């Protein structure tokens, strides 16, 4: 078997925007021209051929343009990028659902694909019949499919519905059976799109575990997802697409970091204007000091709240999210967890002091949460704090970023006799 699972060379896919609408108008022109004067028929002919001022507009859109890469067998590769970057188009070409406009794709092994809910299923057939149909399409013998049948049904968790036509399945049942079939019929290359988002959390976890098993067995996984945490957990490498072009390919942490850097908003350390929670309640200040803060060193969060009325505050907190949008910490801004009150005249000023910031270096987003008798809302994207920690040598062992995790633990190590 070739060491390369797939090779993509100068791949491009062009779509014509407006082509279908143009065809309809041209048909109408022909019908009208058949009952009009000869001169009008000539004008219609010119318009139909793009030589008149009334010619319908048509644009070319390149979903992919000049994309080239190779993936060896046994790797799990994530494909990341914003909506419209060309991820799904790439997978459809690799799965032979659509043809490329330019370039070529070489596949060295059988491809199992789950791109859309129910892809490849015949709606009038039962789950059992669709399993055998899909296996036959993949070139498997009936005995091979039968050997995997019970395992597929158990994984999909639809045993009681296996002899029901799939047109009666929910989207979640469709997805579970589709993934189970794609993953268990021994594909050398497993292609999975964002469709896993249809499933519940427990099944998503099971799917990620199965894809990991497929990769460990020496087969190849291509995984498109906007869940960057899942991409980093499953994939060793990642392909980054943007505007239909290959923007980068490398380790998953590197490409995820580059993707986040591309789409990062402006960073700030304090509010550039008061934040209005309600017409009577505003946040005047929300800032860390010093700036920048340092991992493992003391830091303070300053908050100033102004209300035009006496107000009872039952909850108020700062929520800290990492660059993958995982909530990593919460700072309760009430004193000893007590209910706070404002008198409607003075500004409420609070300071939360941390003896040592327990976060590794990186960028974090801070959101503000309040629940009171006047305002209850979670205000996201209030402040994006650029917490680039200047970690001094000896503070903690400088492992590679992928190994460090999120929390910087404060500890000492002694040698015991």
N, C-alpha and C positions, 0 to 999 in steps of 0.2 A: 504494500500500500504506500502511496505517496506520503511524504512527510507533510505536505501542504493539504489542508482541508479544502480551502477555496482560494482562488486568485481572481482579483478584480482588476481589469486593465482599462484605463481611460473610459470609464463607464459614464454614460450620459442618458438622460431620459427627458424628452421634450413633449410637452402637451400643447395643443392648439386651443387657445381660449376663444370661444365664440364660434368654433367650427360648426357645431350642431345647429346653433341658431341661424348661421349663414345658410346652411343647407335648406332649412325650412323656408327662408325668405326667397331663395332662388327658385324653389318649386312654385311658390306663389307668383313670382315674376313670370315664370314660364306659362302658367295658366292664364294670367292676365294678358300676356303678350299674344296668346293664341287667338284672342278675340278683339285685339286692338289693331290699329292701322299698322302697316308695314314699318313706318318710321318709328313708332313706339316699340315695335319688336326689335328694331336695331338698337335703340337706346337701352332696352332691357338686356340685350345681349352684351352690350359694352359694360353695363353695370355689373352683370354676373361675372365678367372676366376681370373686374377690378380696374376698368379703364374709365369709369364715369365717376362723377362727384358723389353719387349715391351708393357707391360700393360698400357693402357691409364690412365693418372693421374686424380684423382678426389678429391676434397677438400670439406669439410663441412664448411659452413659459418653460424654463428649464428647471425641473424638479431636482435633477442631478446633473452635474457637469464635471467631466474629466476627473472622476474619482478612481483612485488606484490603491490597492493594498493587498497583502497576503496574510492568511491566518493559518497557522500550523494546527495539526490534529491535537486534541487534548486540551485546548484552551477555552476558557469562558471569557467571552469578549462582550462588553457592554457597548451599546450605541446610544450616544447622548446628543442632545441638541434641542433647541426650542421647537415649538410647533411650526411646521412648514420648512424645517431644515432638510427634509428628504429622507428621514429615517424609515418611514413605512414604505416609501417608494423603493428604497434599497432592498428591504426585506422581500417585497413582492417580486422584484427581479430575481433575487437569489432563490426564491421559492418557485420560480418559473410561472408565476401567475401573470406577469406582464413581461413584454420584451423590451430590451434597451433600445434606445435610438442610436447610440454610438457605443463603441467599446465592446468588451466581451467579459463573460464570467465563466470560470472553470471550476467545477465542483468535483471533488474526489470523494464520493461517498453518497449514501442515501440521505435525503433531506426530509426531516419531519418538521412541519411548520404549524404554528398556531398564531394566525395574524388577526383574525376577527372571530367574534363569537359564532360558532357553527360553521367555520370555514370548511368546505369540502363535504359537509353532511347533506344528505338528501332528506328534505323535510318530511316526505311521506313514509320514509323507512324508519324502523325502530332503532333504538340505540344499539341492540345486538347486530342488526343488519348493517348499520353504518360502520361499526367496528370492523367487520369483515370486508366491507366495501373499501374502506380506507386502507386496510392492510393489502388488499389486492392491488390497489392503485400504486402502492409503494413497492410492488413486486414481490410480496411475501406469499409463501404457500399457505394453504388453508390450515395445515397442521401447525405451522409456526404461529399463526394468529390464534388458533385454539389454545395453544400452550400459554399464551399471554392473556387470554380472555379474562379469567377470574381475577388476575392481578389488576387489570385495567378497571374492571367493574368495582373492585374493592377500593381502589384509589379514588375513583370518581364519586363514590358514596351514593350511587343511584341504583342499587341492586333491585329495589322494588319497582323501578320504572324502566328497566332495561328492555322490556318488550313493548314499550309504549312508543308510538311514533314521535320523533323528536320535535315535530311542529308543536307539540303540547308542552315542551320543556320550557322552564324559565331560562333567562339569560345566564343565571348562575349555574344551572344544570348543564346547559350547553357548554359553558366554559370548562366546567370540571371534566366532562366527558372528552371534550376536544383536547384538553391538555393531557389527560391520561392516555389517550390514543397516540398523540404526537410523541410523548415521552417514553412510552413503553414498547413501541414497535421497533425498537433497536435502530434508530436512525444514527448514522455516523455524524450528522450535522443537525442539531436541534435549534430551530429558529422560533423565538417567542417575542411577540409584540406586547404593547402595554395592556393587552386584553386581560391580564391577570388582575387588574384593578377591579374587575367585575366581582371577583370572589370575596368571601369574608376573610378576616385576618388569619384565622386558623388555617384555611386552605391555601392562602398566599404563602404562609410559612412552609406548608408541606410542599408546595410547588418549588419554592426556592431550594428546599432540601433535595428534592428530586433532581433539579437541574445541577446542583452541586455533585450529586452522585454520578450523573451522566458525564460531567467533566472529569471527575476522578477516575472514571472507567476508561479514559483515553479518547472519549468522543468530544466533539466541538459544540459549544453553546454560543448562540448569538442572542443577546437579550436587550431589547429596547425598553427603556423605562425612564419616567421622569422622577422616580424614586432613587435619588442619588445614593442614599444609604444602602439600598438593596443592591445597586450596581457595585458599590465598593465591597459589600459583603460577599457577593457571588463571583465577581469578575476579577481576573488578574490584570487584564488590559482593557482599554476602552478606545473607541473611535468617536471622535467629536466632529459633528457635521454642523454646517452653518450656511444658509442660503444655497443649499444644494451642493456645496463644495466640502472637501475634506479639510478641516481646520487643524486636525492634529490626531496622532495615534501614539499611545504609550501606556504607561501603567495607569490603572484606574484612578488612584489618588491624584496623579499629575493632571490627568485630563479633566477630572471633576473640578479640581482647583482652578484650572484654566477656564473652564466653562463658567464657574461662578464669578471669576474675575471679569469675564467679558460682559456680564449682565449685572454687575454690582452698581447700585445707586450711589449717589454722593454720600460721603461719610460726614458725620457731625458729632460733636461732643455735648451739645446742649440744644435746647429748642431755639430756633431762629425767630419764633414768634409765639405768643401765648397759645396754648392748646385749649380750645373751648370744648368742655365736656357737655355742658348744657348752657343755656343762655345765662345762667347765674353762677356757673362753676367753671374755673379755668385753672390749668396748670401753668405756673409762671416759670418754673425752673425744674429741670430734670437732667442732672449731669453727674458724671464721675470726676473725682479728683484724686491724685494728680492726673494729668493728661500728657502722654499716654500712661495708662496704668501698667503695672509690672507684675507678671505672674509670680506668686509667692510673697509679694510685699503688700503692705497695708494700703487700703483704698477706701474711699468714702463715697456714698451716693447721696446727693443733695436733692431734695424735693421741696418745692414751694407750691402750695395750693391756696387758691383764693375763691371764696364763696360770698355771694351777696346776701346770704341768709344763714341762719343757724342750721347746721347740718350734722346728722349722725352718720359716721363712716363705719360700716361694719367690717369691710375688708378693703385693703389697699396694698398693692404689691407691685414689684418690678419682676418681670419674667425675662429670663435670659435664654436666647436661642443661639445655637451655633450656626455655621455657614450652611449646614445641611438641613436647617430649620428644625433641628431636634431641640426640645426644651431641656436644658441642662441644669437650670437652677431657678429658684424663686426666692426673692428677698421680701419678707413680710415687713411692711412699713409701719405697722402699728407698734406702739410701745408695749412690750411684753404681751403682745397678742390681744390687748384691750381695745374696746371700741373707742374710736376717736371722735371728737366733736369740734365743730367750728362755731364761732359766735356771730358770724356774719359781718364782722368789722376787721379783725386782724387777719393777716396772712398766716396760714399754718405752715411752719417750716420744720422739716424733718431731716435727719441725717442718719443713714445706716452705715456703720463702720465695720469693716472687715479687717481683722488683724493680718490676714494673709489671703490674697486672692487665689483661690484653688483651681484656676483654669490655666491650661496650657496656652501658649501663644497662638494667636489667630484672630479672626474677626467675628464679632458677636452682635446680634441684634437684640435690642432691649425694648420690651413692650410694657405698657402701663395698664394695670387692672384696678378698678375701683367698684365697690358695691356700697351704695348708701341709700338714704331715703330721697335723694335728689338725682343721683346719677348711677347707672349700672351699665357699664360697657367695658369691653376689652378693646383698647386702642392699639392696633398693630402698626408696625412701621413708624412709631413715634420718633424713635431715635435709632440710627444705625451707628453703633460705637465701634471705632477702629481700635480694638484692643490688641495692639501688636506688642507682645510682651518682650522686654529685654531681659532674657533669662541669663543670669550670671553663671559662670562656670562653677560647678559644684552644687548648685541648687537642687538639681536632680539629674540622673543619668540621661544624656541627650540621645535617646533612641530615635530611630527613624520615625517620621511623623505618623506613618500608618500604624505604628506599634504603641505610640504614647497614649492614645485615648483622648479623653476630654479633661479629666481631673488631674491636677498636679498635687500628688499626695505629699504631706509634710511628715517625714519620718526619719529616723536614724537607724543605722545598722551597727550592731556590736558583735564581736566574735565571742562566742561562749566556749568555756573550757570543756 
